[in-house]
Amino acid sequence: MSGYEYQLKFVIGKPEDVEEARSLAASLGAGPERVILMPEGVDRDSLRERGVWLAEICKREGFRFSPRLHVELWGARRGV
């Protein structure tokens, strides 16, 4: 991985999932600036709920946060 630009993206459903992402990133030697965490959800309400606490974890630990804009805009539809 040292020869390439990369990012690791994880979809997080519960706070305990962050530990798995953290552990995998550490085992690969990836710093938190290379890790993007996204809330799991198939509707706006669940994304918003999970996004609130996940964004706080990202700020505290130096991970990057990404909303799931496609789900926000079109819901759980495929191919959009």
Backbone hydrogen bonds, N-H to C=O, Kabsch-Sander energy under -0.5 kcal/mol:
donor,donor_aa,acceptor,acceptor_aa,energy
4,Y,1,M,-1.9
8,L,34,R,-3.0
9,K,7,Q,-0.5
10,F,36,I,-2.5
12,I,10,F,-0.6
12,I,38,M,-3.6
17,D,14,K,-2.1
18,V,14,K,-0.5
18,V,15,P,-1.3
19,E,15,P,-0.5
19,E,16,E,-0.8
20,E,16,E,-0.8
21,A,17,D,-1.8
22,R,18,V,-3.0
23,S,19,E,-2.7
24,L,20,E,-2.5
25,A,21,A,-2.5
26,A,22,R,-2.3
27,S,23,S,-2.3
28,L,24,L,-1.4
29,G,25,A,-0.5
29,G,26,A,-1.1
30,A,25,A,-2.9
31,G,29,G,-0.5
34,R,31,G,-2.0
35,V,32,P,-1.5
36,I,8,L,-3.4
37,L,64,R,-2.9
38,M,10,F,-2.6
40,E,12,I,-2.7
47,L,43,D,-2.0
48,R,44,R,-2.6
49,E,45,D,-2.6
50,R,46,S,-2.4
51,G,47,L,-2.5
52,V,48,R,-1.6
53,W,49,E,-1.0
54,L,50,R,-2.3
55,A,51,G,-2.5
56,E,52,V,-1.2
57,I,53,W,-1.8
58,C,54,L,-2.5
59,K,55,A,-2.4
60,R,56,E,-2.3
61,E,57,I,-2.6
62,G,58,C,-1.6
63,F,58,C,-0.9
64,R,32,P,-0.5
64,R,35,V,-3.0
66,S,37,L,-2.2
69,L,67,P,-0.9
71,V,68,R,-1.1
72,E,68,R,-2.0
73,L,69,L,-2.7
74,W,70,H,-2.5
75,G,71,V,-2.1
77,R,74,W,-0.8
